[in-house]
Amino acid sequence: MTLGYRLRQFWNSVTARPLSSSMLAEVAQVLDEPQLSLFRRMSPADQRHAYRVHRLLREAGQSDNALLSAALLHDVGKVTADLSVWDRTLAVLGETFAPRRVASWGDNDVHGWKRTFVVRKHHAVWGAQLAAESGASSEVVELIRRHQDPPPANSRGEDRLILLQWADGKS
């Protein structure tokens, strides 16, 4: 990720406002009530990011409901800890300057000063669990669980995951 991308990400987090009613109506066309309830638990910054991922996929001609649902919920695992913009910035800086250390910090308890690294490392698995508990399809759950995995070496049958990762990386 470039410095420009990270600066834009930081600015978007700092200035994030709740979604408009028309944006929420668009989200409600994709998610059913239990998943919409999960979406509403996310921070305004995470909601806006998820909405941008969803819009990028729509603009690219995607209409697969599992993919669009996963786009809207892929970061829902972050609701397990209230991370500030500064927490998120610390995680990005840590990954940039001390990736091995950050990887080991991610294996700690979610309570304490290392929690931002724990959330960053495990939010995909936690989000998949939350989505499953809300009744999301197995396809949605799997996309959420794998959205931060390294890109698959063999992309055969992985089109939705690759698309989700592409849109996530662009937003």
PAZAPA-4460 file (N, C-alpha, C; in steps of 0.05 Angstrom, whole numbers, plus 32768, in hexadecimal, padded with zeros to 4 digits):
% residues 171
    n_x    n_y    n_z   ca_x   ca_y   ca_z    c_x    c_y    c_z   seq   type   mol
   8011   7FE8   8000   8000   8000   8000   8012   8019   8000     1      M     A
   800A   802C   7FF0   801A   8044   7FEE   8013   8057   8005     2      T     A
   8025   806A   8009   8021   807F   801E   8008   808F   8018     3      L     A
   8004   8095   7FFE   7FEC   80A4   7FF7   7FD2   8095   7FFE     4      G     A
   7FD2   807B   7FFA   7FBB   806A   8001   7FB6   806C   801F     5      Y     A
   7FCC   8069   802E   7FC9   8069   804C   7FC0   8084   8056     6      R     A
   7FCA   809A   804A   7FC2   80B4   8052   7FA4   80B8   804C     7      L     A
   7F9B   80AF   8035   7F7F   80B1   802E   7F6E   80A1   8041     8      R     A
   7F77   8089   8048   7F6A   8078   805B   7F67   8086   8076     9      Q     A
   7F7C   8092   807F   7F7C   80A1   8098   7F68   80B8   8097    10      F     A
   7F69   80C8   8082   7F57   80DE   807F   7F3A   80D5   807E    11      W     A
   7F34   80BF   8070   7F19   80B4   806F   7F0F   80AC   808A    12      N     A
   7F21   80A1   809B   7F1A   8099   80B6   7F14   80B1   80C8    13      S     A
   7F24   80C5   80C5   7F21   80DD   80D6   7F07   80EC   80CF    14      V     A
   7F01   80ED   80B6   7EEA   80FD   80AD   7ED0   80ED   80A8    15      T     A
   7ED0   80D4   80AF   7EB9   80C2   80A9   7EA0   80CC   80B6    16      A     A
   7E8B   80CD   80A7   7E70   80D4   80B1   7E5E   80BB   80AD    17      R     A
   7E49   80BA   80BC   7E36   80A3   80B7   7E2C   80A3   809A    18      P     A
   7E25   808C   8090   7E1B   8089   8075   7E00   8098   8073    19      L     A
   7DFB   80A2   805B   7DE1   80B0   8056   7DCB   809B   8056    20      S     A
   7DB3   80A5   8057   7D9C   8092   8057   7D9A   8083   803C    21      S     A
   7DA2   8090   8026   7DA1   8082   800D   7DB7   806D   800B    22      S     A
   7DCE   8072   8017   7DE3   805E   8018   7DDA   8046   8029    23      M     A
   7DCE   804C   8040   7DC5   8036   8051   7DAF   8026   8044    24      L     A
   7D9E   8033   8034   7D89   8025   8025   7D96   8012   8011    25      A     A
   7DAB   801B   8004   7DBA   800A   7FF1   7DC6   7FF2   7FFF    26      E     A
   7DD1   7FF6   8017   7DDC   7FE0   8027   7DC6   7FCD   802F    27      V     A
   7DAF   7FD7   8036   7D98   7FC7   803F   7D8D   7FB6   8028    28      A     A
   7D93   7FBD   800F   7D8A   7FAD   7FF8   7D9C   7F94   7FF5    29      Q     A
   7DB3   7F94   8002   7DC6   7F7D   7FFF   7DC4   7F6C   8018    30      V     A
   7DC4   7F78   8030   7DC5   7F69   8049   7DA9   7F65   8054    31      L     A
   7DA4   7F4E   8060   7D8B   7F4A   806E   7D8D   7F57   808A    32      D     A
   7D78   7F56   8099   7D77   7F65   80B2   7D8D   7F5D   80C6    33      E     A
   7D92   7F44   80CB   7DA8   7F3D   80DE   7DC3   7F47   80D5    34      P     A
   7DC9   7F45   80BB   7DE3   7F4F   80B1   7DE4   7F6D   80B1    35      Q     A
   7DCD   7F7A   80AB   7DCB   7F97   80AC   7DD1   7FA1   80C8    36      L     A
   7DC7   7F92   80DB   7DCC   7F99   80F7   7DEA   7F98   80FE    37      S     A
   7DF7   7F84   80F3   7E15   7F82   80F6   7E22   7F9A   80E9    38      L     A
   7E1A   7FA0   80D1   7E26   7FB7   80C2   7E23   7FD0   80D2    39      F     A
   7E0C   7FD5   80DF   7E08   7FED   80EE   7E19   7FEF   8107    40      R     A
   7E24   7FD8   8110   7E36   7FD9   8128   7E51   7FE3   8121    41      R     A
   7E58   7FE3   8107   7E73   7FED   80FF   7E75   800B   8102    42      M     A
   7E8E   8014   8106   7E93   8031   8108   7E8B   803E   80ED    43      S     A
   7E86   8058   80EE   7E80   8067   80D5   7E97   8063   80C0    44      P     A
   7EAF   8064   80C9   7EC6   8060   80B7   7EC5   8044   80AA    45      A     A
   7EC0   8030   80BA   7EBF   8014   80AF   7EA6   8011   809D    46      D     A
   7E90   801D   80A4   7E78   801C   8092   7E7E   8029   8078    47      Q     A
   7E8B   8040   8078   7E91   804F   805F   7EA4   803E   804E    48      R     A
   7EB9   8033   805B   7ECC   8022   804D   7EBD   800A   8040    49      H     A
   7EAC   7FFD   804F   7E9E   7FE6   8045   7E8B   7FEE   802E    50      A     A
   7E7F   8005   8031   7E6D   800F   801C   7E7D   8015   8002    51      Y     A
   7E95   8020   8005   7EA6   8025   7FEE   7EAE   800B   7FE0    52      R     A
   7EB5   7FF7   7FF0   7EBC   7FDD   7FE5   7EA4   7FD2   7FD5    53      V     A
   7E8D   7FD3   7FE1   7E74   7FCA   7FD4   7E6F   7FDA   7FB9    54      H     A
   7E72   7FF4   7FBA   7E6E   8005   7FA2   7E82   7FFF   7F8C    55      R     A
   7E9B   7FFA   7F94   7EAF   7FF3   7F7F   7EA7   7FD9   7F71    56      L     A
   7E9E   7FC6   7F80   7E96   7FAD   7F74   7E7E   7FB0   7F62    57      L     A
   7E6A   7FC0   7F6B   7E53   7FC6   7F5B   7E5B   7FD4   7F41    58      R     A
   7E6C   7FE8   7F43   7E75   7FF7   7F2C   7E85   7FE6   7F19    59      E     A
   7E91   7FD0   7F23   7EA0   7FBD   7F12   7E8D   7FA8   7F06    60      A     A
   7E73   7FAC   7F0B   7E5F   7F9A   7EFE   7E58   7F81   7F0F    61      G     A
   7E61   7F81   7F28   7E5B   7F6A   7F39   7E3F   7F6C   7F45    62      Q     A
   7E31   7F55   7F45   7E16   7F55   7F50   7E12   7F3C   7F63    63      S     A
   7E27   7F2D   7F66   7E26   7F15   7F77   7E20   7F1D   7F94    64      D     A
   7E0A   7F14   7F9F   7E02   7F1D   7FBA   7E15   7F14   7FCF    65      N     A
   7E21   7EFD   7FCD   7E34   7EF4   7FE1   7E4C   7F07   7FE1    66      A     A
   7E56   7F0E   7FCA   7E6D   7F20   7FC8   7E66   7F3B   7FD3    67      L     A
   7E4F   7F46   7FCC   7E47   7F61   7FD5   7E42   7F61   7FF3    68      L     A
   7E37   7F4C   7FFD   7E32   7F4A   801A   7E4D   7F49   8029    69      S     A
   7E60   7F38   801F   7E7A   7F37   802B   7E88   7F52   802A    70      A     A
   7E85   7F60   8014   7E91   7F7B   8012   7E87   7F8D   8028    71      A     A
   7E6E   7F8C   802E   7E62   7F9D   8043   7E69   7F94   805F    72      L     A
   7E6F   7F7B   8062   7E74   7F70   807D   7E91   7F67   8082    73      L     A
   7EA3   7F6A   806F   7EBE   7F5E   8072   7ECE   7F68   808A    74      H     A
   7EC8   7F80   8094   7ED7   7F8A   80AB   7EC6   7F8B   80C5    75      D     A
   7EB0   7F7D   80C5   7E9E   7F7D   80DC   7EAB   7F72   80F5    76      V     A
   7EBF   7F62   80F3   7ECD   7F57   810A   7EDB   7F6D   811B    77      G     A
   7EDF   7F84   810F   7EEB   7F9A   811E   7ED9   7FA5   8134    78      K     A
   7EBF   7F9E   8133   7EAD   7FA7   8148   7EB3   7F9B   8163    79      V     A
   7EC4   7F87   8164   7ECB   7F79   817D   7EDC   7F8B   818F    80      T     A
   7EE8   7FA0   8183   7EF8   7FB3   8193   7EF5   7FCF   8187    81      A     A
   7EF1   7FE2   8197   7EED   7FFD   818E   7F08   800A   8188    82      D     A
   7F10   8009   816F   7F2A   8013   8167   7F28   8030   815D    83      L     A
   7F38   8041   8168   7F39   805D   815F   7F49   8060   8145    84      S     A
   7F48   8077   8139   7F58   807D   8122   7F75   8079   8129    85      V     A
   7F7D   8081   8141   7F99   807F   8149   7FA1   8062   814C    86      W     A
   7F8F   8051   8157   7F95   8034   8159   7F9A   8029   813D    87      D     A
   7F89   8030   812A   7F8C   8026   810F   7FA6   8030   8102    88      R     A
   7FAC   8049   8107   7FC5   8054   80FD   7FDD   8046   8108    89      T     A
   7FDC   8040   8122   7FF2   8031   812F   7FF5   8015   8121    90      L     A
   7FDF   8008   811B   7FE1   7FEE   810E   7FEE   7FF0   80F3    91      A     A
   7FE7   8004   80E4   7FF3   8008   80C9   8010   800E   80CB    92      V     A
   8017   8020   80DD   8033   8027   80E1   8043   800F   80EA    93      L     A
   8038   8000   80FD   8045   7FE7   8106   804A   7FD4   80F0    94      G     A
   8036   7FCF   80DF   8039   7FBC   80C9   804E   7FC6   80B5    95      E     A
   8050   7FE0   80B3   8063   7FEC   80A0   8080   7FE9   80AA    96      T     A
   8084   7FEF   80C4   809F   7FF1   80CE   80A9   7FD9   80DF    97      F     A
   8096   7FC8   80E8   809E   7FB1   80F9   808A   7F9A   80F4    98      A     A
   8088   7F90   80DB   8074   7F7C   80D5   8076   7F62   80E5    99      P     A
   808E   7F59   80EA   8091   7F40   80F9   8088   7F44   8116   100      R     A
   808F   7F5A   8122   8087   7F5F   813D   8069   7F62   813F   101      R     A
   805D   7F71   812C   8040   7F75   812B   8032   7F5A   8129   102      V     A
   803D   7F48   8118   8031   7F2D   8115   8030   7F1F   8130   103      A     A
   8045   7F21   813F   8045   7F13   8159   8033   7F21   816D   104      S     A
   8031   7F3C   816C   801F   7F4A   817D   8002   7F43   8178   105      W     A
   7FFC   7F3C   815F   7FE1   7F34   8158   7FD7   7F1B   8165   106      G     A
   7FE9   7F0C   8171   7FE2   7EF3   817E   7FDD   7EF6   819C   107      D     A
   7FD9   7F0F   81A5   7FD4   7F14   81C2   7FB6   7F17   81C8   108      N     A
   7FB1   7F1D   81E0   7F95   7F22   81EA   7F8B   7F3D   81DE   109      D     A
   7F72   7F3E   81D8   7F66   7F56   81CD   7F65   7F6D   81E0   110      V     A
   7F6A   7F68   81F9   7F6A   7F7D   820E   7F87   7F85   8214   111      H     A
   7F8D   7F9E   8212   7FA8   7FA7   8217   7FB3   7FB8   8200   112      G     A
   7FCB   7FC0   8202   7FD6   7FD3   81EE   7FDA   7FC6   81D2   113      W     A
   7FDA   7FAC   81D1   7FDE   7F9E   81B7   7FC4   7F98   81A9   114      K     A
   7FAE   7FA1   81B4   7F93   7F99   81AA   7F8F   7FA2   818D   115      R     A
   7F9A   7FB9   8184   7F96   7FC1   8169   7FA3   7FAD   8155   116      T     A
   7FB9   7FA1   815D   7FC6   7F8D   814C   7FB7   7F73   814C   117      F     A
   7FAB   7F6C   8163   7F9B   7F54   8166   7F82   7F57   8154   118      V     A
   7F75   7F6D   8156   7F5D   7F72   8145   7F64   7F71   8128   119      V     A
   7F79   7F7E   8120   7F81   7F7F   8104   7F86   7F63   80FA   120      R     A
   7F93   7F52   810A   7F9A   7F37   8101   7F82   7F25   8101   121      K     A
   7F6F   7F28   8114   7F5A   7F14   8117   7F3E   7F1D   810F   122      H     A
   7F3B   7F36   8106   7F20   7F40   8101   7F11   7F31   80EB   123      H     A
   7F20   7F26   80D8   7F13   7F16   80C2   7F06   7EFD   80CD   124      A     A
   7F13   7EEF   80DF   7F08   7ED7   80EB   7EF0   7EDE   80FD   125      V     A
   7EF4   7EF3   810D   7EDE   7EFC   811E   7EC6   7F06   810E   126      W     A
   7ECB   7F14   80F8   7EB5   7F1D   80E7   7EA6   7F06   80DA   127      G     A
   7EB5   7EF2   80D2   7EA9   7EDA   80C6   7E96   7ECD   80DA   128      A     A
   7EA0   7ECB   80F3   7E8F   7EBF   8108   7E76   7ECF   810D   129      Q     A
   7E79   7EEA   810F   7E61   7EFB   8113   7E4E   7EF8   80FB   130      L     A
   7E58   7EF7   80E3   7E47   7EF4   80CC   7E39   7ED9   80CC   131      A     A
   7E47   7EC4   80D4   7E3A   7EAA   80D5   7E24   7EAA   80EA   132      A     A
   7E29   7EB6   8101   7E15   7EB8   8116   7DFD   7EC8   810E   133      E     A
   7E00   7EDA   80FB   7DEA   7EEA   80F1   7DDB   7EDC   80DB   134      S     A
   7DE4   7EC5   80D3   7DD6   7EB5   80BE   7DE0   7EBA   80A2   135      G     A
   7DF7   7EC7   809F   7E03   7ECB   8084   7E09   7EB0   8078   136      A     A
   7E08   7EAF   805D   7E0E   7E97   804F   7E2B   7E8E   8053   137      S     A
   7E30   7E75   804E   7E4C   7E6B   8052   7E5F   7E79   803E   138      S     A
   7E55   7E81   8027   7E67   7E8F   8014   7E6F   7EAA   801F   139      E     A
   7E5C   7EB9   802B   7E62   7ED3   8037   7E76   7ECF   804E   140      V     A
   7E70   7EBC   805F   7E82   7EB7   8076   7E9E   7EB1   806D   141      V     A
   7EA1   7EA0   8059   7EBB   7E98   804F   7ECA   7EB0   8043   142      E     A
   7EBC   7EC1   8034   7EC9   7ED9   8028   7ED3   7EEC   803E   143      L     A
   7EC2   7EF0   8052   7ECB   7F01   8068   7EE3   7EF5   8076   144      I     A
   7EE2   7EDB   807C   7EF8   7ECE   808A   7F12   7ED0   807B   145      R     A
   7F11   7ECF   8061   7F29   7ECE   8050   7F31   7EE9   8044   146      R     A
   7F23   7EFE   804A   7F28   7F17   803B   7F44   7F23   803F   147      H     A
   7F52   7F1B   8054   7F6D   7F25   8058   7F82   7F10   8053   148      Q     A
   7F7A   7EF9   804A   7F8E   7EE4   8043   7F9F   7EEE   802B   149      D     A
   7FB7   7EE3   8029   7FC6   7EE9   8011   7FB7   7EE1   7FF8   150      P     A
   7FBA   7EF0   7FE2   7FAB   7EE8   7FCA   7FB1   7ECB   7FC2   151      P     A
   7F9C   7EBD   7FBA   7FA0   7EA1   7FB4   7FB3   7E9D   7F9C   152      P     A
   7FC5   7E89   7F9F   7FD8   7E83   7F8A   7FC9   7E78   7F71   153      A     A
   7FB6   7E67   7F76   7FA6   7E5D   7F60   7F8A   7E6A   7F63   154      N     A
   7F84   7E7C   7F51   7F6C   7E8C   7F53   7F53   7E7D   7F4A   155      S     A
   7F56   7E64   7F42   7F40   7E54   7F38   7F2B   7E52   7F4E   156      R     A
   7F13   7E5B   7F48   7EFD   7E5A   7F5B   7EFE   7E6F   7F71   157      G     A
   7F11   7E82   7F6F   7F15   7E96   7F83   7F0D   7EB2   7F7A   158      E     A
   7EFD   7EB4   7F65   7EF6   7ECE   7F59   7EEB   7EE1   7F6D   159      D     A
   7ED8   7ED8   7F7D   7ECB   7EEB   7F90   7EDF   7EF5   7FA5   160      R     A
   7EF1   7EE4   7FAF   7F05   7EEC   7FC2   7F18   7F01   7FB5   161      L     A
   7F21   7EFB   7F9D   7F33   7F0D   7F8F   7F25   7F28   7F8B   162      I     A
   7F0C   7F28   7F83   7EFD   7F41   7F7F   7EFA   7F51   7F99   163      L     A
   7EF4   7F42   7FAF   7EF1   7F4F   7FC9   7F0B   7F5C   7FD1   164      L     A
   7F21   7F4E   7FCE   7F3B   7F58   7FD6   7F43   7F70   7FC5   165      Q     A
   7F3D   7F6F   7FAB   7F42   7F85   7F99   7F34   7F9E   7FA2   166      W     A
   7F1A   7F9C   7FA7   7F0A   7FB3   7FAF   7F12   7FBD   7FCA   167      A     A
   7F18   7FAB   7FDD   7F21   7FB3   7FF7   7F3B   7FC2   7FF6   168      D     A
   7F4D   7FB9   7FE5   7F67   7FC7   7FE1   7F65   7FE2   7FD4   169      G     A
   7F50   7FE6   7FC5   7F4C   8000   7FB7   7F3D   8014   7FC8   170      K     A
   7F31   800B   7FDE   7F22   801E   7FEF   7F30   8022   8008   171      S     A
***
